[in-house]
Amino acid sequence: DLPPVPIGEALAEPERHRDRRAEVRGRFLPEDSITVFSLTPVGEEGVKVLTPLAIEGAAPDAPVLLVDRGFVPAAGVAAFLERDRSEVPGEVALVGRVVPLALQEVAPGTAAAPRREWLRFDGARPDAVAALQAQLPRPLAPVALEAAEGPRGALPRGGITRPVSPVSHLGYAIFWLGVAAGAVLTWVGI
């Protein structure tokens, strides 16, 4: 793995740093967090917590970095959010995977009422990013960060999702093995 890049590089060239690890320091803005319904690979229900991060050293009106902090099981969502919103946010240092966002020209803070619970959110969908940006008081940065795994047992359970190929390689292998076996059987004359 390559070492993480500073978040400034990823912000300057989002596509070049897609799926690359980046590091950032800043302060979470938990009052603007949203939750997105999620299922684990084993079927456990819960939510992913997405929270804006004010980047260290940036101007007070600078864009915020959206951070996918990870998964919280359904049974612990209310307690986690209550604790998260009641604590005074301190400085955090994060490492995570860079995910470019499909930003649109939308004025921050123009949504009639903010939605805190989302059924789904896809940063590649311009309509979803525009809806989120409209409910935040500051604009979004051109990338989001999927936080790396935190301490064992801590919530939310972060973890960098590796990009997955939509191709079933096992299916291809079985298919070509069958073709090769057929060719050999034909050549032998059976």
Solvent accessible surface area in square Angstrom, and as a share of the most:
residue,aa,sasa,rsa
1,D,150,0.78
2,L,114,0.57
3,P,91,0.57
4,P,37,0.23
5,V,10,0.06
6,P,70,0.44
7,I,14,0.07
8,G,43,0.41
9,E,82,0.37
10,A,0,0.00
11,L,47,0.23
12,A,80,0.62
13,E,80,0.36
14,P,33,0.21
15,E,110,0.49
16,R,175,0.64
17,H,6,0.03
18,R,118,0.43
19,D,58,0.30
20,R,63,0.23
21,R,76,0.28
22,A,0,0.00
23,E,80,0.36
24,V,8,0.05
25,R,122,0.45
26,G,1,0.01
27,R,93,0.34
28,F,24,0.10
29,L,14,0.07
30,P,6,0.04
31,E,99,0.45
32,D,14,0.07
33,S,1,0.01
34,I,1,0.01
35,T,5,0.03
36,V,11,0.06
37,F,92,0.38
38,S,19,0.12
39,L,100,0.50
40,T,28,0.16
41,P,146,0.92
42,V,138,0.80
43,G,45,0.43
44,E,65,0.29
45,E,98,0.44
46,G,2,0.02
47,V,22,0.13
48,K,70,0.30
49,V,1,0.00
50,L,10,0.05
51,T,0,0.00
52,P,2,0.01
53,L,0,0.00
54,A,14,0.11
55,I,28,0.14
56,E,91,0.41
57,G,83,0.80
58,A,44,0.34
59,A,55,0.42
60,P,119,0.75
61,D,108,0.56
62,A,19,0.15
63,P,60,0.38
64,V,2,0.01
65,L,0,0.00
66,L,4,0.02
67,V,0,0.00
68,D,20,0.11
69,R,32,0.12
70,G,8,0.08
71,F,20,0.08
72,V,1,0.00
73,P,27,0.17
74,A,59,0.46
75,A,110,0.85
76,G,20,0.19
77,V,26,0.15
78,A,80,0.62
79,A,66,0.51
80,F,7,0.03
81,L,26,0.13
82,E,131,0.59
83,R,117,0.43
84,D,19,0.10
85,R,96,0.35
86,S,85,0.55
87,E,99,0.44
88,V,139,0.80
89,P,43,0.27
90,G,46,0.44
91,E,99,0.45
92,V,43,0.25
93,A,66,0.51
94,L,32,0.16
95,V,50,0.29
96,G,0,0.00
97,R,35,0.13
98,V,0,0.00
99,V,40,0.23
100,P,12,0.08
101,L,19,0.09
102,A,28,0.21
103,L,64,0.32
104,Q,80,0.35
105,E,180,0.81
106,V,39,0.22
107,A,59,0.45
108,P,46,0.29
109,G,50,0.48
110,T,86,0.50
111,A,38,0.29
112,A,115,0.89
113,A,72,0.56
114,P,68,0.42
115,R,124,0.45
116,R,76,0.28
117,E,144,0.65
118,W,13,0.04
119,L,124,0.62
120,R,159,0.58
121,F,36,0.15
122,D,66,0.34
123,G,10,0.10
124,A,74,0.57
125,R,100,0.36
126,P,61,0.39
127,D,81,0.42
128,A,13,0.10
129,V,1,0.00
130,A,19,0.15
131,A,42,0.33
132,L,1,0.00
133,Q,12,0.05
134,A,13,0.10
135,Q,20,0.09
136,L,2,0.01
137,P,89,0.56
138,R,42,0.15
139,P,43,0.27
140,L,6,0.03
141,A,2,0.02
142,P,44,0.28
143,V,0,0.00
144,A,11,0.08
145,L,1,0.00
146,E,19,0.09
147,A,8,0.07
148,A,37,0.29
149,E,131,0.59
150,G,39,0.38
151,P,107,0.68
152,R,238,0.87
153,G,73,0.70
154,A,39,0.30
155,L,65,0.32
156,P,19,0.12
157,R,101,0.37
158,G,11,0.11
159,G,32,0.31
160,I,49,0.25
161,T,78,0.45
162,R,164,0.60
163,P,87,0.55
164,V,128,0.74
165,S,57,0.37
166,P,137,0.86
167,V,64,0.37
168,S,75,0.48
169,H,120,0.54
170,L,129,0.64
171,G,37,0.35
172,Y,124,0.47
173,A,59,0.46
174,I,109,0.55
175,F,116,0.48
176,W,147,0.52
177,L,128,0.64
178,G,44,0.43
179,V,67,0.39
180,A,52,0.40
181,A,48,0.38
182,G,33,0.32
183,A,59,0.46
184,V,85,0.49
185,L,88,0.44
186,T,108,0.63
187,W,215,0.75
188,V,87,0.50
189,G,63,0.61
190,I,157,0.80
